């Protein structure tokens, strides 16, 4: 599954469950690189969700930001299509 298709699926799921979220668009002179693709607040907890295909790899900067979010008390992780169902069970049941 292409990352863009997976992204639409995750965003639809968040919308369907009325979860506050924002798709972070990087790449302009005013945005910071390495920020997770989706920032969300799930049950009062900040989530940084980096989306990858089942074979995609996170950059060193993305992994650094995931670690910084975790160090700050938030949840941050790489979410892949193969882990989507278990992610829904973990955070939405």
HELIX and SHEET records of a PDB file:
HELIX    1   1 UNK A    3  UNK A   16  1                                  14    
HELIX    2   2 UNK A   60  UNK A   71  1                                  12    
HELIX    3   3 UNK A   81  UNK A   83  5                                   3    
HELIX    4   4 UNK A   84  UNK A   92  1                                   9    
SHEET    1   A 4 UNK A  20  UNK A  23  0                                        
SHEET    2   A 4 UNK A  38  UNK A  42 -1                                        
SHEET    3   A 4 UNK A  45  UNK A  52 -1                                        
SHEET    4   A 4 UNK A  75  UNK A  80  1                                        
END                                                                             
